[in-house]
Each structure stands twice: as structure tokens, then as C-alpha cells.
Amino acid sequence: MDSGDSDREQHKLTHNLRKNLETLKEVFKDSSDFIVREFTFAEESRAFLVYLDGMVNSDAISDYALGPLLMRLRLPLDNGYEPDCRLKKMLENNVWVTEVVETVDLDQVTVGILTGNAALFVERYEKAILLTVRGGTRRGVQEPTTESVIRGPREGFTENLRTNTALVRFKLKTTKLKLINHSLGEHTQTVVTLAYIDGLADPKVIEEVQKRLRDIEIDAVLETGYIEELIEDNPYSPFPQLQYTERPDTVTAQLLEGRFAIFVDGTPFVLIGPVTFGQFMQASEDFYERYMIGNFIRWLRYLFLFVSLLLPSIYIAVITYHHDMLPTNLLYSIAAAREAIPFPALIEGLIMEVSFEALREAGIRLPKTIGQAVSILGALVIGQAAVEAGIVSAPMVIIVSLTGIASFTIPRYNFAISMRILRFPLMILSGIFGLLGIVVGVMWVVIHLCHLRSFGVPYLSGIAPYSQSAMKDIFIRVPWWKMILRPRFYSRQENYKRMKKGMKPTPPAEENGGLS
């Protein structure tokens, strides 16, 4: 017998009940939550049930597993069956749990117990019976805290994987929704579920995602951020290549466009891919309000996206090198405000931007009851004191404040913080080279975006390469009756239609007085 066969034999259960129990106690040594419930039944046969306290539903064990077993096992068993068949028949008729799995593999028993199952062992029966009685206290479905909307569903994902997949199932009542499980993390054994709609998602993309998930070798997976960094195309890019959300309606909408979603047990955030630039500028509310309202808000976001990225750099470049671009009165006003400032515009801008970012971070980390007050009062007090002390000028305070407000209009936090990071090198370039530095910096960003991919899909899909159908949902949102086609970049070519052609609303009949 080779070493491989020897290892497999060591990881198998035996007919000896006491030996199996000692093996499990050794595996879960020094675990105070490891519970063993021993009992006997007819013909002096013994059995025991093991589970981890807090990870199972105690009522389910008492009422649907242990209680029925004790009541039934104290009665004589039907001698018309072999022992194994008798036990199997008894379990089928008397264990009232949703799933019963038999196994002879000790590792599978251990993983089952660690994931919230109870394991039943019976004397002279070498198989263990895993009973699905998962429980424990988890947070219920609540309104998402990071993606609030005025109009739209109020339910958000939780830390329970099956609750999250069920929230999507409630919206997608189709057998084409596929959920594929992976177990990642040597110590955590975290369940990761890949979701997609068969027939809409590109099979090559799904195959690539599964390959990248299988290639992950890590001790623990505690949040989707672990997986995001391990499967994205370009880990050195400041731009996110996967979107995360805690809204079931957002995940459903993206699945219907041919994308995939990755659920991770223990976190309410779900990853979505492939992604494009325009996707990060969209909010779920854009599609719930009428298209004119959605377009106005979206144009506002794009305007403030450029304000957030370029306004401080343009101000620094103009003040430092290009005075002739300003009207005379405005130039005199700014010069008077900067007369007593000891720092050049670049240093002044960096001081204010770093201070603003520190106040924003402090407001997030502080308790919610005082976090907002501290961030707002801190900005007002520090800004006013800095102006009065002659450290920074009033125009710079206005510029930084407008920039901060503009960054809050970007709906996706990971994309917004990328803009905030890029703001600093652009400020440095503008302080050294003026407007030429800004042009060079923006060109570098655009070139980088043109080369960036998300699971093979160009980041600027719809813009470069250009697609007329995709442009209907990037800078503008056309009415629903005009969005006939799905984006072709990440959905299957033979199944890209959203709706039947000719769904434009019929105007009211004139003979009815304009009423239908």
C-alpha cells in the first residue's frame, strides 16, 4: 500500500463508535463549544450526536433531530431489514431535517461540523450522518447603509450567504440562474458562490472567473476585498476592476446584462464583473425615476467628476503660471487674499486637501452620533482659523470645499476614492508644469483607461471601442422602450436583446379626449 492509500485510510471512519468519538475529540481539542450528546437505543446500541454550540439551531436539534430519534430508537427496530438498511429507513422516516448526508470521510465530517451541521454516529455503522441544522444569530435583512435611494427597494444583503442568494432568487424566478460554490481559505473554509444567468453571460468569462477562484491559495477569506485583489486583471491600477454592492436589485440588474456576481459568506457586499467606466457613474435610482430626471442627475455627476479631479489642479496652475487667463478684478481679489500667505499655491493646496481627507476619515471612524458633527465643525473651525492665521487663503478653502462636495456625488465609493487619489499627482504636476502638466496627467489617465481590462472587457467599452447601443446608457439614459439591446461586450452575442422591438408607448386616443 502506498502513502496515498495509507493517508486515505487514516481519514476514514471505523465501525468502532468509541474510536470515532476519541478521534473527533482530538480534532476539536480545547474547543469549549464542541458538544457531544451520547444516548442508547433498542438492543443496547449506542450512538452520539456532535455539533458546535452557537452554530446550530438548538430548537431544530431538539425538536426535529434528537427528539424524534430518541422516541423512535427506544422502540424495537424492524428485523426484516439488514442493520444498515434499518438505520437508513429509520433516518428517512424519523429525522425531520431538510438534508441528511452520509459519509465515511473524517475530513468531510469535520468540515460539516465547522459549517453548522450536526453529525450523528451509531454503533457498528461506519458512516456518519450529517444533519442540516444550521442556525446561530445573524443580522436580518435591513436597508443598505452605503447605497441609500429615494425611490427603490429598501432591502439589502446580510452576512448570511443563503439569505443573500435567496434575495436574488426572489427577483430572478428562472432556472437559468446558476449558483456555483467554491470553498476558499485553508483555515476559514469560506463558502464563495459564483452567480450568473446561463445563456446571457459569456461562457469564456465564466470559465475564466472559475479558474481564477480555483487558483486562490490563502489562509483566510473574510470579505470580498480579499478576492477582489486576487482575481482582478491589473492589481497595480488605481481604478477598481470589480464593482461591489449590498443591493439585491443592483446584482439582479447586472446579472440580466450578462455579468457575473460573487457572493462571500460572512459579508453583505457582493462583487460584480466585468465592469466598465460608465457603470461606476450609474446609481440604481437612475432606472427607477423617469429618464429625464435620471439624465439630469447623471450629467450632474459627470460635471462634478471633472470638478473633483481637476479643479484644485487648474486653480494651482492658473494662480502660479497663467495669471493672464483670469479677469482683472478676479485676479486682484485673489492676489489680495494671498498677499500674506507664506506658502506657494501648491503647498497651500496640499495642506488643505490632506486636512480635508483626514477630517473625512475621522468622520467615518468616529461614532455615528458625533462623527458628522466633528467632520463638519472641524472643517468650518479649522478652515476659518487657518484663513485668519494667514496659513491658507479664502479662495483655496472654497476650491477644496467644492472639490470635496463634488467627490460625494460619485455613486461608487471605490471609484470616488480613485479620483481622490489621482487628484494629488495632478496637483503636483500642475504646480510644477502648469496647464501642460495637467494635460500630460490627463492623457496618462486616458491612455491607462484605454489599456485597462476587466476580465478581458475594455474598461471604456461603449466609448473606446465605440458602440451605439452601449452609448444609450453611459452619458445619457434613454427611455426603457429604446434600450432594446443589452451591451454586447459581456453578454452572449446570440442573446443580447432586452425586449421586443416596437415597445414605444401608444399616445392617448384623440376621440377619448386625450384619455385612454
C-alpha positions in Angstrom: 0.0 0.0 0.0 1.4 3.4 -1.0 1.5 6.5 1.2 -1.6 8.0 -0.6 -3.7 4.9 0.2 -2.5 5.0 3.8 -3.5 8.6 4.3 -7.0 7.9 2.9 -7.4 5.0 5.3 -6.4 7.3 8.2 -9.1 9.8 7.3 -11.9 7.2 7.2 -14.3 6.4 10.0 -14.5 3.0 11.5 -17.1 0.7 13.0 -15.8 1.4 16.5 -18.0 4.1 18.0 -15.6 4.9 20.8 -12.7 5.3 18.5 -14.6 7.7 16.2 -15.6 9.8 19.3 -12.0 9.9 20.5 -10.8 10.9 17.1 -13.3 13.8 16.9 -12.4 14.9 20.5 -8.8 15.0 19.4 -9.7 17.0 16.3 -11.7 19.6 18.4 -9.3 19.5 21.3 -9.6 22.6 23.6 -12.8 23.7 21.9 -15.3 24.6 24.7 -18.1 24.9 22.1 -17.8 21.3 21.0 -20.8 19.5 22.3 -21.2 15.7 22.5 -24.7 14.1 23.2 -24.5 10.4 23.9 -27.5 8.1 24.0 -28.6 4.5 23.7 -31.5 2.8 21.9 -33.0 -0.7 21.5 -30.8 -3.8 21.8 -28.4 -1.7 23.9 -27.0 0.0 20.8 -25.2 3.3 21.4 -25.0 6.5 19.4 -23.8 10.1 19.8 -24.5 13.4 18.2 -21.8 16.1 18.0 -22.1 19.8 17.0 -20.6 23.3 17.7 -22.7 25.3 20.1 -23.8 28.6 18.7 -23.5 27.5 15.0 -26.6 25.3 15.1 -30.3 25.8 15.7 -30.8 24.2 19.2 -34.5 24.0 18.7 -34.1 22.2 15.4 -31.8 19.6 17.1 -34.2 19.0 19.9 -37.5 19.0 18.0 -36.5 17.7 14.6 -33.4 15.5 15.1 -32.6 14.3 18.6 -36.2 14.2 19.9 -37.7 12.0 17.1 -34.6 9.8 17.2 -34.8 9.1 20.9 -38.6 8.4 20.6 -38.1 6.0 17.7 -34.9 4.4 18.8 -36.3 3.2 22.0 -38.8 1.0 20.1 -37.7 -2.3 18.6 -36.4 -2.0 15.1 -37.9 -3.9 12.2 -35.9 -7.1 11.9 -36.9 -7.6 8.3 -34.0 -5.4 7.2 -30.3 -5.6 7.4 -28.7 -3.3 10.1 -27.6 -0.7 7.6 -30.9 -0.7 5.8 -32.8 -0.5 9.1 -30.8 2.6 10.1 -31.3 4.2 6.8 -35.0 3.5 6.8 -35.3 4.9 10.3 -33.5 8.1 9.4 -35.7 8.6 6.3 -38.8 8.2 8.4 -37.9 9.9 11.7 -35.4 12.6 11.1 -37.3 15.8 10.2 -34.5 18.0 8.9 -34.2 19.3 5.3 -31.0 17.5 4.4 -29.3 14.3 5.5 -25.9 13.3 4.1 -24.0 10.1 4.8 -20.2 10.0 4.6 -17.2 7.8 5.7 -14.7 10.7 5.3 -13.5 12.2 8.5 -12.5 15.4 6.8 -15.9 15.8 5.3 -17.4 15.3 8.8 -15.1 17.9 10.3 -15.9 20.5 7.6 -19.6 19.7 8.0 -19.5 20.3 11.8 -17.5 23.5 11.2 -20.1 24.8 8.8 -23.0 24.4 11.3 -24.2 20.8 10.8 -24.6 18.1 13.4 -23.0 14.7 13.0 -24.7 11.5 14.1 -22.7 8.3 14.8 -24.3 4.9 15.5 -22.5 1.8 16.9 -21.5 -0.8 14.3 -22.3 1.7 11.5 -19.1 3.1 9.9 -20.8 6.1 8.2 -21.5 9.4 9.9 -24.8 11.1 9.2 -24.6 14.9 8.7 -27.9 16.7 9.7 -28.5 20.2 8.3 -29.5 22.2 11.4 -27.6 25.4 10.8 -28.5 28.3 12.9 -26.9 30.9 15.1 -27.6 34.6 15.5 -27.1 36.7 12.3 -28.2 40.1 11.3 -31.5 40.3 9.5 -32.4 41.9 6.2 -32.2 45.7 6.6 -31.9 48.8 4.4 -28.5 49.2 2.8 -26.4 51.8 4.6 -23.9 52.6 1.8 -26.4 52.9 -1.1 -29.5 54.7 0.0 -32.1 55.7 -2.5 -35.2 57.9 -2.6 -37.1 55.5 -4.8 -36.4 51.8 -5.0 -36.3 48.6 -2.9 -35.2 49.0 0.8 -33.8 45.5 1.4 -30.1 44.9 1.5 -27.8 41.9 1.7 -26.8 40.4 5.1 -23.8 38.4 6.3 -25.7 35.1 5.6 -24.8 33.6 2.2 -28.1 31.7 1.7 -30.2 34.7 2.7 -28.3 36.8 0.1 -28.7 34.3 -2.7 -32.4 33.9 -1.8 -32.9 37.7 -2.1 -31.7 37.4 -5.7 -33.8 34.3 -6.3 -36.9 36.2 -5.2 -36.3 38.6 -8.1 -35.0 36.1 -10.7 -37.5 33.3 -10.9 -35.7 31.4 -13.6 -33.8 28.1 -13.6 -31.2 29.7 -15.8 -29.8 31.4 -12.7 -26.7 29.3 -11.8 -25.0 29.3 -8.4 -21.7 27.5 -8.2 -20.0 27.1 -4.8 -16.3 27.3 -4.0 -14.6 26.8 -0.6 -11.7 29.2 -0.1 -9.3 29.8 2.8 -7.3 27.0 4.5 -8.5 28.0 8.0 -11.8 29.7 7.3 -13.2 27.4 4.6 -15.3 30.3 3.4 -18.1 29.5 1.0 -17.8 31.6 -2.1 -20.7 31.4 -4.6 -20.4 32.4 -8.3 -23.7 33.5 -9.8 -24.6 34.1 -13.4 -27.5 33.6 -15.9 -26.9 30.8 -18.3 -27.5 32.0 -21.8 -26.7 35.6 -21.1 -23.2 35.5 -19.5 -20.3 34.8 -21.8 -19.1 31.2 -21.1 -15.5 32.2 -21.6 -15.7 34.9 -18.9 -17.4 32.4 -16.5 -14.7 29.8 -17.2 -12.0 32.4 -16.5 -13.6 33.5 -13.3 -13.8 29.9 -12.0 -10.2 29.3 -13.0 -9.1 32.4 -11.0 -11.1 31.4 -8.0 -9.7 27.8 -8.1 -6.1 29.2 -8.2 -6.6 31.2 -5.0 -4.5 29.7 -2.1 -4.9 31.8 1.0 -5.3 31.1 4.8 -8.5 33.1 5.2 -11.2 34.9 3.2 -13.1 37.3 5.5 -14.5 39.7 3.0 -14.9 40.2 -0.8 -11.9 42.6 -0.8 -9.6 39.5 -0.3 -11.0 38.0 -3.5 -11.1 41.3 -5.5 -7.4 41.8 -5.2 -6.6 38.2 -6.2 -8.7 38.0 -9.3 -8.6 41.4 -10.9 -6.7 41.9 -14.2 -4.4 44.8 -13.2 -3.7 44.9 -9.4 -1.5 48.0 -9.8 -4.2 50.2 -11.3 -5.8 52.8 -9.1 -9.2 52.1 -10.8 -11.4 49.3 -9.5 -12.0 46.5 -11.9 -14.9 45.0 -9.9 -17.9 46.7 -8.5 -19.3 45.9 -5.1 -22.8 46.4 -3.8 -25.1 45.4 -1.0 -28.3 45.9 -3.0 -30.1 42.8 -4.4 -31.8 44.8 -7.2 -28.4 46.0 -8.4 -27.0 42.5 -8.6 -30.1 41.3 -10.4 -29.9 44.1 -13.0 -26.2 43.4 -13.6 -26.9 39.6 -14.0 -29.5 40.4 -16.6 -27.0 42.3 -18.6 -24.7 39.3 -18.8 -22.4 39.9 -15.9 -21.5 37.6 -13.0 -21.7 38.1 -9.2 -19.6 36.7 -6.4 -21.1 36.1 -3.0 -19.0 35.5 0.0 -20.3 34.1 3.2 -19.9 36.5 6.1 -20.2 39.8 4.3 -23.1 41.8 2.9 -21.1 43.0 -0.1 -21.3 41.2 -3.5 -18.7 41.6 -6.3 -19.9 42.2 -9.8 -17.9 41.9 -13.0 -16.9 42.6 -15.7 -17.2 46.4 -15.2 -16.8 49.5 -17.3 -16.2 53.1 -16.7 -19.8 54.2 -17.2 -21.0 51.6 -14.7 -19.4 53.4 -11.8 -21.3 56.6 -12.7 -24.7 54.9 -12.5 -26.9 54.6 -9.5 -29.9 52.2 -9.2 -32.2 55.2 -8.9 -31.3 56.3 -12.4 -33.5 53.5 -13.7 -36.4 53.9 -11.3 -37.0 57.6 -12.0 -38.2 58.9 -15.3 -35.4 59.1 -17.9 -35.3 62.9 -18.0 -34.7 63.1 -14.2 -32.1 60.3 -14.5 -30.3 62.1 -17.3 -30.1 65.4 -15.4 -28.7 63.7 -12.3 -26.2 61.7 -14.4 -24.9 64.8 -16.2 -24.5 66.5 -12.8 -22.4 63.6 -11.7 -20.1 63.7 -14.8 -19.7 67.5 -14.3 -18.7 67.1 -10.7 -16.5 64.1 -11.6 -14.3 66.5 -13.5 -14.6 69.1 -10.8 -13.4 66.6 -8.2 -10.5 65.5 -10.3 -9.3 68.8 -11.9 -10.5 71.9 -10.0 -7.6 72.1 -7.5 -5.0 71.4 -10.2 -6.5 74.1 -12.6 -6.6 76.7 -9.7 -3.0 76.0 -8.8 -1.8 76.1 -12.4 -3.6 79.4 -13.1 -2.5 81.1 -9.9 1.1 80.0 -10.3 1.8 80.3 -14.1 -1.2 81.6 -16.1 -2.4 84.9 -14.4 -3.4 86.3 -17.8 -6.3 83.8 -18.0 -8.2 85.5 -15.2 -10.3 88.6 -15.4 -8.5 91.6 -13.9 -10.9 92.1 -11.0 -10.8 88.4 -10.0 -7.0 88.5 -10.3 -6.8 91.4 -7.9 -9.2 89.8 -5.5 -7.2 86.5 -5.4 -3.9 88.4 -5.1 -5.2 90.4 -2.1 -6.4 87.2 -0.4 -3.0 85.6 -1.0 -0.9 88.6 -0.1 0.0 87.4 3.4 0.2 83.6 2.6 3.7 82.3 3.2 3.3 79.2 1.0 3.1 78.7 -2.7 -0.3 77.6 -4.1 0.8 74.0 -4.5 1.8 73.6 -0.8 -1.3 75.5 0.3 -3.5 73.2 -1.8 -1.8 70.0 -0.5 -2.2 71.2 3.1 -5.9 71.8 2.7 -6.6 68.6 0.7 -4.7 66.4 3.2 -6.6 68.1 6.1 -9.9 67.6 4.4 -9.2 63.9 3.7 -8.2 63.5 7.4 -11.4 65.1 8.6 -13.4 62.9 6.2 -11.7 59.8 7.5 -12.2 60.9 11.1 -15.9 61.4 10.5 -16.2 57.9 9.2 -14.3 56.2 12.1 -15.9 58.2 14.9 -19.3 57.0 16.4 -22.2 58.0 14.1 -23.7 60.3 16.7 -20.7 62.6 16.7 -18.9 61.7 13.5 -20.8 64.0 11.2 -20.7 66.9 13.7 -17.0 66.6 14.2 -16.3 66.5 10.4 -18.5 69.5 9.7 -17.5 71.6 12.7 -13.8 70.6 12.2 -13.9 71.8 8.6 -15.5 75.1 9.5 -13.4 75.8 12.5 -10.1 74.7 11.1 -10.8 76.4 7.7 -11.7 79.7 9.4 -8.8 79.6 11.8 -6.4 78.8 9.0 -7.6 81.8 6.9 -7.5 84.2 9.9 -4.0 83.0 10.8 -2.8 83.6 7.2 -1.8 80.0 6.6 -4.2 79.5 3.7 -6.2 81.8 1.6 -10.0 82.0 1.4 -10.2 81.1 -2.3 -8.3 77.9 -1.6 -10.8 77.0 1.1 -13.6 77.5 -1.4 -11.8 75.4 -4.0 -11.2 72.5 -1.6 -14.7 72.6 -0.3 -16.2 72.5 -3.8 -13.9 69.6 -4.6 -14.9 67.7 -1.5 -18.6 68.2 -2.2 -18.1 67.1 -5.9 -16.4 63.8 -4.8 -19.5 62.9 -2.8 -21.7 62.9 -6.0 -19.9 59.9 -7.4 -22.2 56.9 -6.5 -19.5 54.3 -6.1 -17.1 54.7 -3.2 -14.2 52.7 -4.6 -14.3 54.8 -7.9 -14.7 58.1 -6.0 -11.6 57.3 -3.8 -9.7 56.6 -7.0 -10.5 60.1 -8.2 -9.4 61.5 -4.9 -6.0 59.6 -5.1 -5.4 60.8 -8.7 -6.1 64.4 -7.6 -2.8 64.6 -5.7 -0.4 63.7 -8.6 -2.3 66.1 -10.9 -1.9 68.9 -8.3 1.8 68.2 -8.2 2.1 68.2 -12.0 0.2 71.5 -12.2 2.3 73.1 -9.5 5.5 72.2 -11.4 4.5 72.5 -15.1 1.2 74.4 -15.1 -1.6 73.5 -17.5 0.9 71.5 -19.5 1.3 69.2 -16.5 -2.5 68.8 -16.2 -2.7 67.9 -19.9 0.1 65.3 -19.6 -1.5 63.8 -16.5 -5.0 63.6 -18.0 -3.5 62.0 -21.1 -1.7 59.4 -19.0 -5.0 58.6 -17.2 -6.9 58.3 -20.5 -4.2 56.0 -22.0 -4.2 53.9 -18.9 -8.0 53.5 -19.1 -7.8 52.6 -22.7 -5.4 49.7 -21.8 -7.3 48.6 -18.7 -9.4 45.4 -18.9 -11.9 43.8 -16.6 -11.9 40.0 -17.4 -11.0 40.9 -20.9 -13.6 43.5 -21.4 -12.3 47.0 -22.3 -12.7 49.5 -19.4 -14.0 52.2 -21.7 -16.4 49.9 -23.6 -19.0 51.9 -25.4 -16.6 54.8 -25.7 -13.5 53.1 -26.9 -14.3 50.8 -28.7 -17.4 52.8 -29.7 -20.8 51.1 -29.5 -24.0 52.9 -30.3 -26.2 50.6 -28.2 -23.9 50.9 -25.2 -23.8 54.7 -25.5 -27.6 54.7 -24.7 -26.7 54.0 -21.1 -23.3 55.8 -20.4 -23.6 59.6 -20.6 -27.4 59.5 -21.1 -30.1 57.1 -20.1 -32.6 56.7 -23.0 -36.2 55.6 -22.2 -36.7 52.0 -21.5 -38.6 51.5 -24.7 -35.4 52.4 -26.6 -33.0 50.2 -24.7 -33.8 47.2 -26.8 -30.3 45.7 -26.8 -28.0 44.6 -24.0 -24.4 45.6 -24.1 -22.6 43.2 -26.4 -19.2 43.4 -24.6 -20.0 40.9 -21.8 -23.2 39.2 -22.9 -23.6 36.4 -25.4 -23.8 37.6 -29.0 -26.8 35.4 -29.8 -28.9 36.5 -26.9 -28.4 40.2 -26.4 -32.0 41.6 -26.7 -33.6 43.2 -23.7 -37.1 43.5 -25.0 -39.1 43.1 -28.2 -38.8 45.8 -30.8 -41.6 48.3 -31.1 -42.5 48.8 -27.4 -42.9 52.5 -27.6 -45.9 53.7 -25.6 -49.0 54.4 -27.6 -50.3 58.0 -27.3 -53.8 58.6 -25.9 -56.7 58.5 -28.5 -57.9 61.9 -29.6 -61.6 60.8 -29.7 -61.5 59.9 -26.0 -60.5 63.4 -25.0 -56.8 62.5 -24.5 -57.7 59.8 -22.0 -57.1 56.1 -22.6 
